[in-house]
């Protein structure tokens, strides 16, 4: 665990559609499955796939499983729900609530 007191506000959250903008999986699009704010990492569906070897136990059969490993949050860009292209986001207050909006189109992102 990180020794930071507060986790930073991140530009993506679970369920967002993102595009990978750097690394071996550059250009791939997928859904964010999990976010680790303290480590600054995200797990994206179908990106950074690793093979995990599992020993057989009484309850499960062993084998080689493919898992999605985390990637750094700076390597993903949120997709605009309207245009489907990658956009930077900003934050603004609407009705007393902080919301994310697309810097390109100005549209509020859920």
N, CA, C and O of each residue as an XYZ file, in Angstrom:
440
protein
N       0.844     -1.195      0.000
C       0.000      0.000      0.000
C       0.876      1.240      0.000
O       1.967      1.260      0.569
N       0.383      2.235     -0.632
C       1.107      3.492     -0.689
C       0.959      4.225      0.645
O      -0.018      4.015      1.365
N       1.917      5.076      0.971
C       1.833      5.797      2.227
C       1.183      7.172      2.048
O       1.315      8.035      2.916
N       0.487      7.379      0.934
C      -0.229      8.636      0.739
C      -1.457      8.671      1.631
O      -2.062      7.639      1.923
N      -1.810      9.859      2.055
C      -2.948      9.977      2.959
C      -4.272      9.899      2.204
O      -5.234      9.295      2.679
N      -4.309     10.516      1.027
C      -5.530     10.507      0.226
C      -5.228      9.966     -1.158
O      -4.162     10.220     -1.718
N      -6.170      9.221     -1.701
C      -6.026      8.743     -3.078
C      -6.388      9.890     -4.015
O      -7.332     10.629     -3.737
N      -5.664     10.055     -5.111
C      -5.947     11.167     -6.018
C      -7.241     10.952     -6.800
O      -7.697      9.820     -6.963
N      -7.830     12.055     -7.283
C      -9.002     11.956     -8.156
C      -8.511     11.540     -9.521
O      -7.609     12.169    -10.076
N      -9.083     10.503    -10.064
C      -8.621      9.955    -11.328
C      -9.575     10.312    -12.463
O     -10.738     10.640    -12.230
N      -9.070     10.245    -13.688
C      -9.889     10.623    -14.833
C     -10.743      9.477    -15.363
O     -11.599      9.697    -16.219
N     -10.529      8.265    -14.873
C     -11.358      7.129    -15.285
C     -11.910      6.435    -14.060
O     -11.352      6.532    -12.967
N     -13.015      5.731    -14.255
C     -13.560      4.915    -13.176
C     -14.106      3.622    -13.756
O     -14.185      3.469    -14.975
N     -14.476      2.711    -12.906
C     -14.946      1.396    -13.308
C     -16.135      1.526    -14.260
O     -17.065      2.289    -14.001
N     -16.097      0.782    -15.353
C     -17.184      0.806    -16.323
C     -16.953      1.741    -17.499
O     -17.685      1.672    -18.486
N     -15.944      2.622    -17.419
C     -15.645      3.542    -18.521
C     -15.043      2.793    -19.704
O     -14.361      1.782    -19.530
N     -15.304      3.304    -20.924
C     -14.651      2.796    -22.124
C     -13.399      3.641    -22.336
O     -13.472      4.869    -22.355
N     -12.253      2.985    -22.494
C     -10.987      3.696    -22.648
C     -10.205      3.144    -23.832
O     -10.477      2.053    -24.333
N      -9.221      3.938    -24.265
C      -8.290      3.536    -25.308
C      -6.894      3.575    -24.726
O      -6.542      4.508    -24.004
N      -6.091      2.558    -25.040
C      -4.710      2.520    -24.571
C      -3.880      3.372    -25.521
O      -3.915      3.165    -26.734
N      -3.128      4.334    -24.974
C      -2.392      5.275    -25.810
C      -0.883      5.051    -25.792
O      -0.153      5.757    -26.487
N      -0.404      4.094    -25.020
C       1.034      3.818    -24.963
C       1.270      2.364    -24.591
O       0.442      1.731    -23.936
N       2.407      1.851    -25.019
C       2.786      0.492    -24.652
C       2.470     -0.520    -25.742
O       2.117     -0.155    -26.864
N       2.601     -1.785    -25.400
C       2.428     -2.879    -26.350
C       0.996     -2.994    -26.862
O       0.769     -3.515    -27.953
N       0.041     -2.519    -26.094
C      -1.375     -2.640    -26.468
C      -1.934     -1.319    -26.991
O      -3.145     -1.103    -26.944
N      -1.075     -0.441    -27.485
C      -1.475      0.875    -27.994
C      -2.536      0.727    -29.083
O      -2.400     -0.076    -30.007
N      -3.606      1.532    -28.946
C      -4.688      1.504    -29.927
C      -5.850      0.614    -29.545
O      -6.930      0.732    -30.123
N      -5.656     -0.274    -28.587
C      -6.735     -1.172    -28.149
C      -7.752     -0.404    -27.324
O      -7.405      0.498    -26.562
N      -9.023     -0.780    -27.490
C     -10.087     -0.164    -26.707
C     -10.719     -1.236    -25.829
O     -10.782     -2.404    -26.211
N     -11.186     -0.831    -24.648
C     -11.811     -1.783    -23.752
C     -12.466     -1.084    -22.583
O     -12.407      0.139    -22.448
N     -13.089     -1.886    -21.742
C     -13.797     -1.364    -20.576
C     -12.930     -1.507    -19.339
O     -12.228     -2.504    -19.175
N     -12.980     -0.515    -18.475
C     -12.231     -0.565    -17.223
C     -12.945     -1.532    -16.282
O     -14.115     -1.338    -15.952
N     -12.233     -2.572    -15.855
C     -12.818     -3.572    -14.957
C     -12.577     -3.234    -13.498
O     -13.420     -3.504    -12.643
N     -11.407     -2.633    -13.212
C     -11.059     -2.323    -11.825
C     -10.067     -1.172    -11.805
O      -9.246     -1.031    -12.711
N     -10.149     -0.348    -10.759
C      -9.248      0.793    -10.598
C      -8.554      0.675     -9.245
O      -9.187      0.369     -8.235
N      -7.242      0.923     -9.239
C      -6.454      0.919     -8.008
C      -5.916      2.334     -7.797
O      -4.809      2.634     -8.244
N      -6.675      3.221     -7.122
C      -6.265      4.613     -6.979
C      -4.936      4.796     -6.244
O      -4.146      5.664     -6.615
N      -4.679      4.010     -5.228
C      -3.451      4.172     -4.445
C      -2.215      3.841     -5.278
O      -1.153      4.430     -5.077
N      -2.350      2.905     -6.205
C      -1.220      2.502     -7.042
C      -1.223      3.218     -8.387
O      -0.232      3.163     -9.116
N      -2.322      3.890     -8.726
C      -2.407      4.597     -9.997
C      -2.483      3.658    -11.181
O      -1.902      3.934    -12.230
N      -3.187      2.559    -11.029
C      -3.278      1.550    -12.087
C      -4.729      1.151    -12.338
O      -5.594      1.305    -11.475
N      -4.972      0.633    -13.546
C      -6.301      0.166    -13.925
C      -6.174     -1.176    -14.642
O      -5.145     -1.482    -15.243
N      -7.242     -1.966    -14.564
C      -7.324     -3.197    -15.340
C      -8.341     -2.952    -16.446
O      -9.497     -2.618    -16.184
N      -7.886     -3.124    -17.700
C      -8.743     -2.927    -18.866
C      -8.997     -4.286    -19.499
O      -8.072     -5.083    -19.658
N     -10.250     -4.553    -19.861
C     -10.649     -5.832    -20.442
C      -9.903     -6.078    -21.753
O      -9.960     -5.251    -22.663
N      -9.206     -7.206    -21.853
C      -8.511     -7.593    -23.068
C      -7.160     -6.935    -23.271
O      -6.578     -7.050    -24.350
N      -6.649     -6.249    -22.265
C      -5.372     -5.548    -22.377
C      -4.415     -6.077    -21.317
O      -4.819     -6.358    -20.189
N      -3.137     -6.212    -21.687
C      -2.080     -6.684    -20.797
C      -2.409     -8.070    -20.226
O      -2.434     -8.272    -19.012
N      -2.658     -9.004    -21.128
C      -3.047    -10.360    -20.734
C      -1.800    -11.151    -20.347
O      -0.810    -11.177    -21.079
N      -1.869    -11.789    -19.189
C      -0.786    -12.611    -18.668
C      -1.300    -14.020    -18.419
O      -2.493    -14.227    -18.199
N      -0.392    -14.986    -18.456
C      -0.757    -16.373    -18.165
C      -0.422    -16.682    -16.708
O       0.687    -16.415    -16.246
N      -1.388    -17.243    -15.996
C      -1.199    -17.598    -14.592
C      -1.325    -19.114    -14.467
O      -2.319    -19.708    -14.885
N      -0.306    -19.717    -13.887
C      -0.305    -21.165    -13.698
C      -0.902    -21.481    -12.332
O      -0.427    -20.982    -11.312
N      -1.950    -22.316    -12.313
C      -2.609    -22.675    -11.059
C      -2.423    -24.156    -10.775
O      -2.568    -25.004    -11.655
N      -2.098    -24.442     -9.518
C      -1.969    -25.826     -9.077
C      -3.348    -26.419     -8.858
O      -4.249    -25.713     -8.403
N      -3.539    -27.684     -9.166
C      -4.847    -28.290     -8.879
C      -5.058    -28.460     -7.374
O      -4.129    -28.790     -6.638
N      -6.293    -28.229     -6.931
C      -6.671    -28.457     -5.538
C      -7.865    -29.390     -5.528
O      -8.309    -29.851     -6.579
N      -8.387    -29.668     -4.342
C      -9.551    -30.555     -4.245
C     -10.779    -29.921     -4.874
O     -11.649    -30.627     -5.383
N     -10.858    -28.600     -4.845
C     -12.052    -27.928     -5.362
C     -11.923    -27.483     -6.817
O     -12.932    -27.378     -7.515
N     -10.706    -27.221     -7.285
C     -10.564    -26.717     -8.651
C      -9.510    -27.492     -9.418
O      -8.562    -28.037     -8.853
N      -9.710    -27.521    -10.719
C      -8.755    -28.181    -11.585
C      -7.628    -27.195    -11.886
O      -7.877    -26.003    -12.063
N      -6.417    -27.676    -11.944
C      -5.282    -26.808    -12.244
C      -5.231    -26.469    -13.725
O      -6.043    -26.954    -14.513
N      -4.285    -25.648    -14.088
C      -4.120    -25.310    -15.493
C      -3.511    -23.939    -15.661
O      -3.056    -23.310    -14.706
N      -3.517    -23.494    -16.908
C      -2.975    -22.185    -17.242
C      -4.136    -21.276    -17.602
O      -4.847    -21.514    -18.579
N      -4.323    -20.231    -16.804
C      -5.409    -19.285    -17.039
C      -4.839    -17.964    -17.525
O      -3.726    -17.581    -17.164
N      -5.621    -17.269    -18.354
C      -5.224    -15.942    -18.811
C      -5.928    -14.903    -17.947
O      -7.142    -14.963    -17.756
N      -5.153    -13.944    -17.424
C      -5.727    -12.885    -16.592
C      -5.330    -11.528    -17.166
O      -4.323    -11.405    -17.863
N      -6.132    -10.521    -16.864
C      -5.816     -9.153    -17.255
C      -4.981     -8.529    -16.149
O      -5.436     -8.429    -15.010
N      -3.764     -8.107    -16.473
C      -2.880     -7.469    -15.490
C      -3.094     -5.961    -15.555
O      -3.492     -5.438    -16.595
N      -2.831     -5.250    -14.443
C      -3.034     -3.801    -14.441
C      -2.014     -3.059    -15.308
O      -0.887     -3.517    -15.493
N      -2.433     -1.904    -15.835
C      -1.531     -1.002    -16.542
C      -1.620      0.369    -15.882
O      -2.569      0.656    -15.152
N      -0.631      1.208    -16.142
C      -0.613      2.518    -15.496
C      -1.724      3.396    -16.059
O      -2.027      3.344    -17.251
N      -2.322      4.196    -15.194
C      -3.478      5.009    -15.562
C      -3.133      6.085    -16.586
O      -4.012      6.554    -17.310
N      -1.856      6.481    -16.653
C      -1.451      7.494    -17.626
C      -1.436      6.953    -19.052
O      -1.353      7.723    -20.009
N      -1.515      5.653    -19.193
C      -1.492      5.032    -20.518
C      -2.878      4.821    -21.107
O      -3.001      4.213    -22.170
N      -3.924      5.304    -20.447
C      -5.277      5.173    -20.993
C      -5.917      6.542    -21.159
O      -5.626      7.480    -20.417
N      -6.798      6.633    -22.154
C      -7.503      7.870    -22.458
C      -8.986      7.537    -22.562
O      -9.375      6.591    -23.248
N      -9.797      8.313    -21.883
C     -11.240      8.090    -21.862
C     -11.833      8.316    -23.239
O     -11.433      9.245    -23.941
N     -12.796      7.467    -23.639
C     -13.466      7.620    -24.926
C     -14.719      8.463    -24.754
O     -15.487      8.274    -23.811
N     -14.914      9.398    -25.681
C     -16.110     10.240    -25.683
C     -17.302      9.372    -26.055
O     -17.251      8.685    -27.075
N     -18.387      9.376    -25.258
C     -19.529      8.509    -25.565
C     -20.211      8.885    -26.883
O     -20.821      8.030    -27.525
N     -20.115     10.137    -27.288
C     -20.777     10.587    -28.514
C     -19.971     10.240    -29.764
O     -20.489      9.611    -30.687
N     -18.696     10.653    -29.791
C     -17.886     10.475    -30.999
C     -17.099      9.162    -31.015
O     -16.738      8.671    -32.085
N     -16.832      8.592    -29.837
C     -16.069      7.350    -29.771
C     -14.570      7.548    -29.864
O     -13.823      6.572    -29.931
N     -14.110      8.809    -29.870
C     -12.680      9.077    -29.924
C     -12.164      9.415    -28.527
O     -12.941      9.744    -27.630
N     -10.858      9.330    -28.356
C     -10.252      9.623    -27.061
C     -10.297     11.110    -26.760
O     -10.017     11.931    -27.633
N     -10.649     11.462    -25.521
C     -10.736     12.865    -25.124
C     -10.125     13.066    -23.745
O     -10.117     12.166    -22.905
N      -9.613     14.278    -23.539
C      -9.197     14.661    -22.200
C     -10.445     15.131    -21.464
O     -11.415     15.561    -22.087
N     -10.418     15.048    -20.140
C     -11.593     15.438    -19.375
C     -11.265     16.587    -18.446
O     -10.112     16.810    -18.076
N     -12.323     17.318    -18.076
C     -12.227     18.360    -17.071
C     -13.293     18.096    -16.033
O     -14.130     17.207    -16.195
N     -13.257     18.865    -14.977
C     -14.272     18.736    -13.934
C     -14.943     20.078    -13.728
O     -14.295     21.125    -13.741
N     -16.262     20.029    -13.537
C     -17.006     21.237    -13.208
C     -18.146     20.864    -12.284
O     -18.528     19.697    -12.191
N     -18.687     21.855    -11.603
C     -19.769     21.613    -10.661
C     -21.101     21.899    -11.335
O     -21.328     22.986    -11.868
N     -21.984     20.892    -11.300
C     -23.331     21.038    -11.844
C     -24.303     20.610    -10.751
O     -24.245     19.477    -10.273
N     -25.196     21.514    -10.358
C     -26.174     21.252     -9.284
C     -25.485     20.813     -7.988
O     -25.978     19.926     -7.291
N     -24.366     21.423     -7.671
C     -23.657     21.123     -6.426
C     -22.891     19.823     -6.452
O     -22.405     19.378     -5.413
N     -22.768     19.190     -7.630
C     -22.075     17.921     -7.759
C     -20.937     18.058     -8.761
O     -21.114     18.671     -9.814
N     -19.791     17.504     -8.456
C     -18.667     17.543     -9.377
C     -18.868     16.490    -10.462
O     -19.051     15.310    -10.160
N     -18.835     16.917    -11.726
C     -19.017     15.994    -12.850
C     -17.838     16.106    -13.806
O     -17.148     17.124    -13.850
N     -17.620     15.033    -14.573
C     -16.581     15.036    -15.594
C     -17.201     15.470    -16.914
O     -18.343     15.127    -17.218
N     -16.440     16.226    -17.694
C     -16.939     16.605    -19.014
C     -15.814     16.491    -20.043
O     -14.633     16.590    -19.712
N     -16.211     16.282    -21.294
C     -15.261     16.154    -22.383
C     -14.736     17.538    -22.754
O     -15.515     18.463    -22.983
N     -13.399     17.676    -22.814
C     -12.801     18.958    -23.194
C     -13.061     19.260    -24.665
O     -13.090     20.425    -25.063
N     -13.252     18.212    -25.481
C     -13.437     18.396    -26.910
C     -14.860     18.853    -27.245
O     -15.046     19.845    -27.950
N     -15.869     18.121    -26.732
C     -17.251     18.412    -27.094
C     -17.994     19.186    -26.013
O     -19.043     19.769    -26.286
N     -17.465     19.202    -24.782
C     -18.131     19.878    -23.675
C     -19.252     19.064    -23.063
O     -19.920     19.528    -22.140
N     -19.471     17.851    -23.565
C     -20.554     16.998    -23.075
C     -20.181     16.356    -21.747
O     -19.036     15.957    -21.534
N     -21.169     16.261    -20.854
C     -20.949     15.646    -19.540
C     -20.852     14.135    -19.695
O     -21.661     13.508    -20.378
N     -19.840     13.567    -19.043
C     -19.612     12.122    -19.104
C     -20.138     11.520    -17.809
O     -19.752     11.932    -16.715
N     -21.034     10.529    -17.950
C     -21.674      9.866    -16.825
C     -20.779      9.563    -15.751
O     -21.197      9.001    -14.739
